[in-house]
Amino acid sequence: MCGILGVFGFQEPVDVIRPRVLRYSKMLRHRGPDWNGIHCSHSAILAHERLAIVGLNSGAQPISDKEERIFLSVNGEIYNYKEIQAQLEKEYPGIQQEYTTDSDCEILIHLYKKKGPDFLRAAGINGMFAFVLYDERTDRIVAGRDHAGIIPLYQGTGRDGSLWFASEMKSLQEECEPFSLFPPGHYFVGSKGPGGYAGKLQPFVAETWFQDDHVVPNQPWDPAVFRDRLTAAVERHLMTEVPFGVLLSGGLDSSLVAAITNRLNRSAGNRDLLRSFCIGLSGSPDLAAAQKVADFLGTRHYSFEYTIQEGLDALSDVIYHLETYDVTTIRASTPMFLMARKIKATGVKMVLSGEGADEVFAGYLYFHKAPNAEELYRESARKLRELHQYDCLRANKAMMAWGVETRVPFLDREFLAYAMQLDPAEKSSGDRIEKHLIRKSFDVSGDPYLPEEVLWRQKEQFSDGVGYGWIDSLKAEAERRITDLQMQFAASRFPIHPPLSKEAYFYRELFEHHFPSPFAAKTVPYGPSIACSSPAAIAWDASFQQNADPSGRAISGIHKDSYRETAPVTGK
């Protein structure tokens, strides 16, 4: 993980604008505390703040080709870079002599040189990334963002007509009007013309869930195949040269990633115990469940507690780093933000997490209300396409605030292509526990991956699981700070996305302090969360329309203290 910043087509002399660009790059230094680099030419500047995970010795950025005419600043990991290298060597014998680093990301330069600016369409890259590439030979720019938006990227237009790209919008807001999110699964190719740099934004992801969710898949589910595919995804995400661990909330998704990682760690002959991390209020459900999983797996477990006051004290910093005022995201990000700092203190720079499983496998409690498999699939695909504004943003920015990289195997591109082609009827809950497909796949007799009571534990929102007192205290704090009169005139105070609750108003004020630009507000998703954000879900159950609270506890009639599957589940 890193922080990237690219500026193109500026009107000032390079020695005048360079100090400002360097200052904006330093705003991203939390993302890359290990080193920084900057490349300048007559009309382009690429800056980079590095967190070294792979290619420790020679992976400093911006990366250049041997001729030093093509420059690349990239944030992320390319998990299948060795396979792509091998394929390029077959097609272009001797290409290995052109490599200048041992970084996995350098492959992007060589794909560009051999395949052209549209290389993302055909390369089959499996990874999480955001990059900006500049070709001095042709004065061409190529920028791209991964299939699911795991890695953040923003773009903007400077007041002088220049073109800007950055990992976080805090580096753009002083110079750009407008600025916006760079969409996941897209790439931009731009060239300099009479009016400055102009180009075209195009999608490169061809998978059905990304392009057309009206084509409902029907691939049968096989538990053994499913188990192998997810295990392979986790294994790909273990590409690292630094100490790593797993986030372990005690829920199904993170516990399963931890269990698979632990097995792979041991089979690789690694005698060091896998490190696992959890945070919660004293007595929270997650702390107890995580400890049970850690004891079962035999990990070196770090169980962190925080107080409500510590959480409240961190809210402004959380919103500054997250760059959002979405209620659900802030509730869940605050304990994650506090945990990241503690993880960094242990020497760990990379962790695996369970984000994405709920979107792919219809894990949210309101999916119980889906009237049929087709509706469930479309809602699942919609949530997956929007995940970059919620859980991906949280997992990346809350952890990268302290220079800790989060990897998400459930969103592995290869696994995602498989999982989103499974018959949605297999994912439908009905009167069964949500995500039963995952649970049954890893319910292995005689060789259990997890304790039974964890494997069949019901879904908790992360902000619920850290302790129900957390959400209740946030609401109470908002009630204390925000008056009824302020709510009455919320639309006047915030004409863009007026807050719908006192808690939302509270977060919006903090956001406005850090990001006063109206373009900043437009980068944040708007509306009630969970079921209420989807017109389709409201059609499933009219009561969702009145539910402005995103807590899992608020989904009436579904959340239970305990939930074991009673209905039979069959795999084809």
Phi, psi and omega per residue, in radians:
M1 nan 2.625 -3.089
C2 -2.759 -3.097 2.973
G3 -2.101 2.296 -3.121
I4 -2.131 2.643 3.117
L5 -2.633 2.215 3.112
G6 -2.291 2.357 -3.131
V7 -2.274 2.290 -3.027
F8 -2.389 2.443 3.043
G9 1.304 0.515 3.111
F10 -1.278 2.684 -3.055
Q11 -1.624 -0.405 -3.105
E12 -1.366 2.767 2.989
P13 -1.029 2.562 -3.042
V14 -1.066 -0.592 -3.123
D15 -1.279 -0.249 3.083
V16 -1.504 -0.754 -3.081
I17 -1.456 -0.425 -3.078
R18 -0.948 -0.800 3.140
P19 -1.062 -0.591 3.119
R20 -1.227 -0.741 3.115
V21 -1.082 -0.697 3.104
L22 -1.095 -0.683 3.102
R23 -1.122 -0.721 3.118
Y24 -1.184 -0.607 3.097
S25 -1.136 -0.645 3.117
K26 -1.128 -0.385 3.057
M27 -1.149 -0.264 3.137
L28 -1.816 0.133 -3.004
R29 -1.130 -0.432 3.052
H30 -1.060 -0.482 3.124
R31 -1.352 -0.405 -3.078
G32 -2.537 1.310 -3.059
P33 -1.370 -0.098 -2.989
D34 -1.440 -0.601 -3.104
W35 -2.951 2.879 3.040
N36 -2.426 2.736 3.105
G37 -2.585 2.734 3.133
I38 -2.587 2.369 3.073
H39 -2.094 2.318 -3.107
C40 -2.193 2.417 2.951
S41 -2.330 -2.988 -3.024
H42 -1.140 -0.471 -3.104
S43 -2.376 0.223 -3.102
A44 -2.550 2.474 3.016
I45 -2.325 2.241 3.025
L46 -2.046 2.175 3.106
A47 -2.094 2.681 -3.043
H48 -2.611 2.317 3.026
E49 -1.994 2.064 -2.886
R50 -1.794 2.327 2.860
L51 -1.930 1.952 -3.006
A52 -1.464 2.023 3.110
I53 -2.097 -0.802 3.113
V54 -2.207 2.478 -3.120
G55 1.254 0.896 -3.031
L56 -1.096 -0.632 -2.993
N57 -1.432 -0.576 -3.020
S58 -2.429 0.459 -3.090
G59 -1.746 0.329 -3.135
A60 -1.104 2.604 -3.090
Q61 -2.199 2.880 -0.028
P62 -1.076 2.473 3.087
I63 -1.462 2.514 3.060
S64 -2.236 2.811 3.001
D65 -1.353 3.090 -3.063
K66 -1.092 -0.560 -3.122
E67 -1.422 -0.117 -3.106
E68 0.951 0.840 3.071
R69 -2.094 -0.296 3.114
I70 -2.093 2.256 -3.056
F71 -2.207 2.506 -3.028
L72 -2.375 2.266 2.953
S73 -2.087 2.130 -3.007
V74 -2.430 2.515 3.081
N75 -2.068 2.027 3.080
G76 2.527 -2.887 3.141
E77 -2.404 2.403 3.042
I78 -1.866 1.789 -2.973
Y79 -1.252 -0.488 -3.116
N80 -1.862 0.537 -3.073
Y81 -1.134 -0.571 -3.139
K82 -1.180 -0.667 3.091
E83 -1.143 -0.702 3.120
I84 -1.176 -0.695 3.078
Q85 -1.025 -0.769 -3.123
A86 -1.118 -0.702 3.132
Q87 -1.162 -0.713 3.107
L88 -1.132 -0.632 3.121
E89 -1.118 -0.629 3.081
K90 -1.144 -0.737 -3.082
E91 -1.362 -0.580 -3.063
Y92 -2.325 1.380 -3.107
P93 -0.946 2.349 3.139
G94 1.619 -0.022 -3.107
I95 -1.117 -0.402 -3.138
Q96 -1.054 -0.436 -3.140
Q97 -1.261 -0.199 -3.091
E98 -1.556 -0.184 -3.083
Y99 -1.270 2.478 -3.103
T100 -1.990 -0.194 -3.119
T101 -2.430 3.070 2.993
D102 -1.846 0.378 3.134
S103 -1.363 2.444 3.058
D104 -1.131 -0.464 -3.040
C105 -1.395 -0.288 -3.130
E106 -1.068 -0.390 -3.123
I107 -0.982 -0.456 -3.135
L108 -1.118 -0.656 3.104
I109 -1.085 -0.781 -3.061
H110 -1.300 -0.562 3.006
L111 -1.098 -0.725 3.120
Y112 -1.113 -0.793 -3.090
K113 -1.147 -0.609 -3.062
K114 -1.637 -0.551 -3.031
K115 -1.891 -0.229 -3.132
G116 1.607 -3.136 -3.015
P117 -1.197 -0.267 3.133
D118 -1.673 0.417 -3.013
F119 -1.063 -0.471 -3.116
L120 -1.122 -0.442 -3.128
R121 -1.156 -0.612 -3.000
A122 -1.995 -0.181 -2.986
A123 -1.295 -0.392 -3.115
G124 1.147 0.652 -3.102
I125 -1.198 2.238 3.065
N126 -1.967 1.911 -3.111
G127 -3.115 -3.045 2.994
M128 -2.130 2.217 -3.006
F129 -2.851 2.720 2.865
A130 -2.502 2.311 -3.052
F131 -2.542 2.768 2.958
V132 -2.315 2.206 3.141
L133 -2.068 2.394 3.124
Y134 -2.202 2.201 3.128
D135 -1.849 1.858 -3.119
E136 -1.190 -0.417 -3.114
R137 -1.145 -0.663 -3.067
T138 -2.008 -0.030 -3.064
D139 1.019 0.727 -3.094
R140 -1.895 2.537 3.064
I141 -2.010 2.421 2.939
V142 -2.274 2.218 3.082
A143 -2.240 2.600 -3.126
G144 -2.722 2.782 3.128
R145 -2.392 2.491 -3.011
D146 -1.055 2.959 -2.971
H147 -1.018 -0.572 -3.064
A148 -1.982 0.000 -3.099
G149 1.252 0.570 3.112
I150 -1.098 -0.664 3.124
I151 -1.762 2.332 -3.106
P152 -1.332 2.642 3.030
L153 -2.760 2.382 3.111
Y154 -2.194 2.708 3.099
Q155 -2.334 2.640 -3.121
G156 -2.693 2.891 3.087
T157 -2.012 2.129 3.127
G158 -1.215 2.799 3.142
R159 -1.107 -0.351 3.097
D160 -1.649 0.158 -3.131
G161 1.558 0.026 3.134
S162 -1.218 2.838 -3.103
L163 -1.966 2.270 -3.041
W164 -2.188 2.522 2.999
F165 -2.356 2.468 3.138
A166 -2.719 2.689 3.104
S167 -1.141 -0.583 -3.122
E168 -2.389 2.605 -3.019
M169 -1.300 -0.241 3.104
K170 -1.058 -0.418 3.117
S171 -1.456 -0.149 -3.077
L172 -1.881 -0.478 -2.854
Q173 -1.145 -0.435 3.131
E174 -1.320 -0.420 -3.013
E175 -1.931 -0.433 -2.897
C176 -1.908 2.391 2.954
E177 -2.577 1.843 0.095
P178 -1.619 3.097 2.883
F179 -2.469 2.750 -3.021
S180 -2.765 3.007 3.027
L181 -1.204 2.427 2.936
F182 -1.457 2.179 -2.999
P183 -1.231 2.489 3.074
P184 -1.078 2.669 3.056
G185 1.195 0.323 -3.124
H186 -2.177 2.834 3.001
Y187 -2.429 2.720 -3.106
F188 -2.132 2.323 3.034
V189 -2.117 2.138 -3.088
G190 -2.335 2.600 3.086
S191 -2.331 2.769 -3.100
K192 -1.460 2.256 3.089
G193 -2.179 -2.955 -3.129
P194 -1.026 -0.585 -3.121
G195 -1.699 0.234 -3.097
G196 1.891 -2.855 -3.105
Y197 -1.399 2.304 3.081
A198 -2.434 2.683 -3.114
G199 -2.969 -2.887 -3.030
K200 -2.256 2.389 3.065
L201 -1.721 2.227 -3.066
Q202 -2.384 2.586 3.039
P203 -1.380 2.599 3.042
F204 -2.116 -0.135 -3.133
V205 -1.499 2.123 -3.086
A206 -1.729 -0.124 -3.080
E207 -1.065 2.571 -3.027
T208 -1.056 -0.712 -3.094
W209 -1.066 -0.483 -3.119
F210 -1.489 -0.676 -3.011
Q211 -1.610 -0.715 -2.993
D212 -2.711 1.745 -3.113
D213 -1.483 0.139 3.066
H214 -1.508 -0.207 3.031
V215 -1.571 1.752 -3.032
V216 -1.437 2.192 -3.076
P217 -1.298 2.881 -3.130
N218 -2.505 0.378 -3.129
Q219 -1.181 2.289 -3.137
P220 -1.215 2.681 3.115
W221 -1.680 2.281 3.038
D222 -2.147 2.098 -3.046
P223 -0.987 -0.708 -3.107
A224 -1.196 -0.732 3.109
V225 -1.103 -0.779 3.126
F226 -1.011 -0.811 -3.118
R227 -1.066 -0.748 3.140
D228 -1.154 -0.708 -3.096
R229 -1.163 -0.753 3.140
L230 -1.207 -0.674 3.104
T231 -1.072 -0.715 3.117
A232 -1.137 -0.643 3.115
A233 -1.128 -0.779 3.112
V234 -1.089 -0.724 -3.122
E235 -1.082 -0.701 3.101
R236 -1.055 -0.580 -3.078
H237 -1.407 0.003 3.108
L238 -1.620 0.209 3.074
M239 -1.210 1.839 -3.090
T240 -2.848 2.727 3.048
E241 -2.102 0.264 -3.098
V242 -2.280 2.855 3.090
P243 -1.024 2.428 -3.106
F244 -2.391 2.967 3.114
G245 -2.698 -2.919 3.127
V246 -2.304 2.508 2.964
L247 -1.432 2.315 -3.008
L248 -2.340 1.681 3.139
S249 -1.485 -0.266 -3.056
G250 1.627 -0.110 3.020
G251 -1.406 3.058 -3.044
L252 -1.045 -0.887 -2.929
D253 -1.144 -0.923 -3.122
S254 -1.183 -0.616 -3.138
S255 -1.153 -0.671 3.142
L256 -1.219 -0.729 3.059
V257 -1.047 -0.720 3.116
A258 -1.114 -0.740 -3.115
A259 -1.124 -0.770 3.128
I260 -1.154 -0.779 3.124
T261 -1.038 -0.725 -3.127
N262 -1.085 -0.729 3.116
R263 -1.148 -0.771 3.125
L264 -1.123 -0.673 3.129
N265 -1.063 -0.761 -3.122
R266 -1.269 -0.694 -3.124
S267 -1.180 -0.416 3.084
A268 -1.409 -0.017 3.112
G269 1.413 0.279 3.128
N270 -1.366 2.026 -3.080
R271 -1.479 -0.195 3.077
D272 -1.303 2.360 3.119
L273 -1.161 2.425 3.043
L274 -1.098 2.365 3.118
R275 -1.621 2.356 3.125
S276 -2.216 2.615 -3.012
F277 -2.356 2.426 3.091
C278 -2.554 2.691 3.079
I279 -2.457 2.632 3.088
G280 -3.088 2.953 2.981
L281 -1.218 2.766 3.108
S282 -0.969 2.218 3.120
G283 1.421 0.208 -3.072
S284 -1.264 2.714 3.110
P285 -1.039 -0.688 -3.084
D286 -1.133 -0.726 -3.102
L287 -1.069 -0.755 -3.128
A288 -1.179 -0.783 -3.119
A289 -1.168 -0.699 -3.136
A290 -1.129 -0.704 3.123
Q291 -1.099 -0.662 3.114
K292 -1.101 -0.754 3.131
V293 -1.174 -0.772 -3.128
A294 -1.059 -0.725 3.105
D295 -1.112 -0.715 -3.127
F296 -1.139 -0.749 -3.088
L297 -1.442 -0.425 -3.091
G298 1.377 0.648 3.116
T299 -1.477 2.876 2.981
R300 -1.519 1.711 -2.892
H301 -1.710 2.369 3.063
Y302 -2.000 1.962 -3.124
S303 -1.896 1.907 -3.070
F304 -1.774 2.414 3.020
E305 -1.939 2.556 3.018
Y306 -2.298 2.804 3.121
T307 -1.793 2.797 3.114
I308 -1.033 -0.690 -3.138
Q309 -1.127 -0.690 3.088
E310 -1.074 -0.679 3.098
G311 -1.143 -0.793 3.121
L312 -1.098 -0.687 3.138
D313 -1.102 -0.473 -3.055
A314 -1.558 -0.142 -2.970
L315 -0.977 -0.791 -3.110
S316 -1.097 -0.747 3.105
D317 -1.130 -0.687 3.124
V318 -1.053 -0.823 -3.118
I319 -1.163 -0.626 3.074
Y320 -1.068 -0.771 -3.117
H321 -1.351 -0.668 -3.097
L322 -1.326 -0.520 -3.122
E323 1.049 0.801 3.125
T324 -2.639 2.804 2.968
Y325 -2.173 0.286 3.097
D326 -1.131 2.233 -3.011
V327 -1.057 -0.886 -3.114
T328 -1.022 -0.769 -3.076
T329 -1.137 -0.731 -3.124
I330 -1.206 -0.727 3.094
R331 -0.957 -0.816 -3.071
A332 -1.399 -0.509 -3.048
S333 -1.307 -0.490 -3.053
T334 -1.095 -0.917 3.068
P335 -1.111 -0.565 3.114
M336 -1.157 -0.699 3.084
F337 -1.056 -0.786 3.119
L338 -1.149 -0.673 3.141
M339 -1.170 -0.646 -3.096
A340 -1.037 -0.692 -3.139
R341 -1.126 -0.671 3.120
K342 -1.233 -0.648 3.091
I343 -1.085 -0.777 -3.133
K344 -1.013 -0.612 -3.126
A345 -1.183 -0.343 3.113
T346 -1.471 -0.127 -3.122
G347 1.650 0.032 3.139
V348 -1.504 2.364 -3.123
K349 -2.007 -0.149 -3.128
M350 -2.508 2.406 3.099
V351 -2.353 2.646 3.018
L352 -1.740 2.564 -3.091
S353 -2.464 3.006 -3.008
G354 -1.819 0.272 -3.129
E355 -1.022 2.565 3.045
G356 1.777 -0.426 -3.081
A357 -1.105 -0.666 -3.100
D358 -1.163 -0.623 3.120
E359 -1.276 -0.755 -3.067
V360 -1.264 -0.619 -3.027
F361 -2.014 0.425 3.028
A362 0.946 0.880 -3.015
G363 -1.528 -0.240 -3.139
Y364 -1.241 2.603 -3.006
L365 -1.075 -0.557 -3.090
Y366 -1.222 -0.244 3.081
F367 -1.126 -0.303 3.034
H368 -1.035 -0.414 -3.076
K369 -1.547 -0.060 -3.108
A370 -1.031 2.264 -3.055
P371 -1.305 -0.419 -3.137
N372 -2.793 3.007 -3.066
A373 -1.159 -0.623 -3.119
E374 -1.129 -0.793 3.119
E375 -1.114 -0.684 3.114
L376 -1.075 -0.761 -3.126
Y377 -1.104 -0.774 -3.103
R378 -1.140 -0.682 3.100
E379 -1.186 -0.666 3.101
S380 -1.094 -0.797 3.140
A381 -1.138 -0.682 3.105
R382 -1.065 -0.811 -3.123
K383 -1.140 -0.612 3.124
L384 -1.159 -0.709 3.128
R385 -1.183 -0.425 -3.126
E386 -1.734 0.034 -3.013
L387 -1.106 -0.426 -3.137
H388 -1.116 -0.331 3.131
Q389 -1.618 -0.085 -3.063
Y390 -2.202 -1.704 -2.989
D391 -1.186 -0.629 3.088
C392 -1.122 -0.744 3.104
L393 -1.062 -0.796 -3.131
R394 -1.103 -0.880 -3.067
A395 -1.092 -0.642 -3.135
N396 -1.353 -0.988 -2.953
K397 -1.329 -0.581 3.119
A398 -1.137 -0.649 3.138
M399 -1.435 -0.677 -3.121
M400 -1.269 -0.194 2.994
A401 -1.008 -0.428 3.132
W402 -2.096 0.306 3.075
G403 1.250 0.652 3.066
V404 -2.058 2.180 -3.110
E405 -1.485 2.340 3.075
T406 -1.916 2.262 3.089
R407 -1.997 2.543 -2.965
V408 -2.261 1.552 -3.055
P409 -1.050 -0.520 3.132
F410 -1.132 -0.337 3.119
L411 -1.794 0.177 2.997
D412 -0.894 2.291 -3.007
R413 -1.058 -0.730 -3.135
E414 -1.169 -0.771 3.115
F415 -1.153 -0.682 -3.131
L416 -1.094 -0.720 3.114
A417 -1.053 -0.676 3.087
Y418 -1.227 -0.871 -3.024
A419 -1.130 -0.629 -3.119
M420 -1.420 -0.032 3.008
Q421 -1.704 -0.069 3.105
L422 -1.224 2.538 3.112
D423 -0.971 2.106 -3.110
P424 -1.105 -0.314 3.066
A425 -1.094 -0.491 3.098
E426 -1.262 -0.397 -3.135
K427 -1.591 -0.256 -3.071
S428 -1.170 2.350 -3.071
S429 -1.526 -0.959 -3.051
G430 1.049 -2.095 3.119
D431 -1.681 0.232 3.097
R432 -1.793 2.831 3.105
I433 -1.167 2.527 3.141
E434 -1.079 2.638 -3.140
K435 1.019 0.575 -3.139
H436 -1.108 -0.461 3.119
L437 -1.060 -0.765 3.102
I438 -1.168 -0.803 -3.079
R439 -1.049 -0.780 -3.120
K440 -1.193 -0.580 -3.132
S441 -1.126 -0.545 -3.094
F442 -1.918 0.237 3.042
D443 -1.574 1.349 -2.992
V444 -1.708 2.028 -3.119
S445 -1.175 2.267 3.097
G446 1.490 -0.237 -3.137
D447 -2.513 1.088 -2.992
P448 -1.161 2.402 3.043
Y449 -1.377 -0.612 -3.056
L450 -2.495 2.787 2.984
P451 -1.038 2.525 -3.087
E452 -1.005 -0.697 -3.086
E453 -1.218 -0.338 3.054
V454 -1.548 -0.729 3.125
L455 -1.009 -0.538 -3.111
W456 -1.962 0.364 3.073
R457 -1.293 2.402 -3.113
Q458 -1.260 2.717 3.130
K459 -1.000 2.319 2.933
E460 -2.145 2.321 2.931
Q461 -1.000 2.534 3.138
F462 -1.010 -0.656 -3.126
S463 -1.234 -0.390 3.007
D464 -1.385 -0.789 -3.011
G465 -1.140 -0.482 3.129
V466 -1.248 -0.148 3.130
G467 2.366 2.131 -3.078
Y468 -1.059 -0.438 3.122
G469 -1.111 -0.373 -3.128
W470 -1.144 -0.905 -3.125
I471 -1.144 -0.752 -3.140
D472 -1.063 -0.640 3.135
S473 -1.250 -0.620 3.072
L474 -1.099 -0.743 3.110
K475 -1.112 -0.728 -3.135
A476 -1.136 -0.701 3.116
E477 -1.123 -0.720 3.107
A478 -1.140 -0.691 3.117
E479 -1.097 -0.622 -3.141
R480 -1.255 -0.621 -3.027
R481 -1.553 -0.595 -2.989
I482 -1.866 2.226 -3.093
T483 -1.566 2.876 3.069
D484 -1.114 -0.581 3.140
L485 -1.162 -0.686 3.090
Q486 -1.075 -0.731 3.114
M487 -1.138 -0.623 -3.137
Q488 -1.068 -0.613 -3.104
F489 -1.917 0.464 -3.114
A490 -1.043 -0.658 -3.107
A491 -1.208 -0.480 3.074
S492 -1.337 -0.699 -3.137
R493 -1.224 -0.685 -3.105
F494 -2.254 1.382 -3.102
P495 -1.108 -0.471 3.033
I496 -1.591 2.053 3.114
H497 0.969 1.095 3.123
P498 -1.046 2.365 -3.091
P499 -1.113 2.554 -3.047
L500 -1.793 -0.077 3.116
S501 -2.609 2.904 3.109
K502 -1.147 -0.614 3.101
E503 -1.115 -0.748 3.104
A504 -1.135 -0.657 3.107
Y505 -1.108 -0.762 3.123
F506 -0.994 -0.840 -3.136
Y507 -1.180 -0.623 -3.106
R508 -1.152 -0.645 3.087
E509 -1.099 -0.754 3.114
L510 -1.118 -0.717 3.111
F511 -1.078 -0.797 -3.100
E512 -1.079 -0.567 3.100
H513 -1.078 -0.729 -3.110
H514 -1.473 -0.587 -3.008
F515 -2.328 1.397 -3.057
P516 -1.314 -0.256 -3.083
S517 -1.161 2.403 3.050
P518 -1.083 -0.445 3.112
F519 -1.213 -0.511 3.081
A520 -1.132 -0.782 -3.141
A521 -1.053 -0.603 -3.093
K522 -1.278 -0.223 3.102
T523 -1.404 -0.169 -3.038
V524 -1.728 2.357 3.091
P525 -1.133 2.616 -3.024
Y526 -2.228 2.490 3.057
G527 2.138 2.921 3.060
P528 -1.018 2.632 -3.023
S529 -1.607 3.118 3.116
I530 0.945 -2.232 -3.019
A531 -1.077 -0.620 -3.024
C532 -1.144 -0.365 -3.086
S533 -1.364 -0.158 -3.068
S534 -2.004 2.090 3.053
P535 -0.996 -0.602 3.129
A536 -1.120 -0.744 -3.114
A537 -1.183 -0.621 3.083
I538 -1.072 -0.617 3.101
A539 -1.174 -0.463 3.106
W540 -1.179 -0.669 -3.076
D541 -2.675 1.993 -3.058
A542 -1.076 -0.398 -3.112
S543 -1.146 -0.389 3.122
F544 -1.092 -0.500 -3.084
Q545 -1.109 -0.499 -3.121
Q546 -1.630 0.000 -3.051
N547 -1.723 1.760 3.136
A548 -1.663 0.034 -3.092
D549 -1.769 2.140 -3.078
P550 -1.418 -0.011 -3.138
S551 -1.110 2.475 3.080
G552 -1.039 -0.501 3.135
R553 -1.158 -0.351 -3.061
A554 -1.425 -0.158 3.119
I555 -1.441 1.705 -2.951
S556 -1.086 2.370 2.993
G557 1.425 0.029 -3.091
I558 -2.025 -0.818 -3.094
H559 -1.146 2.258 -3.118
K560 -2.251 2.699 3.075
D561 -1.154 -0.606 3.060
S562 -2.539 2.644 -3.021
Y563 -2.667 1.960 3.056
R564 -2.016 2.491 -3.141
E565 -1.159 2.323 3.090
T566 -2.048 -0.525 3.140
A567 -1.371 2.565 3.135
P568 -1.193 2.562 3.085
V569 -2.130 2.320 -3.132
T570 -2.119 2.474 3.010
G571 -1.869 2.544 -3.119
K572 -1.553 nan nan
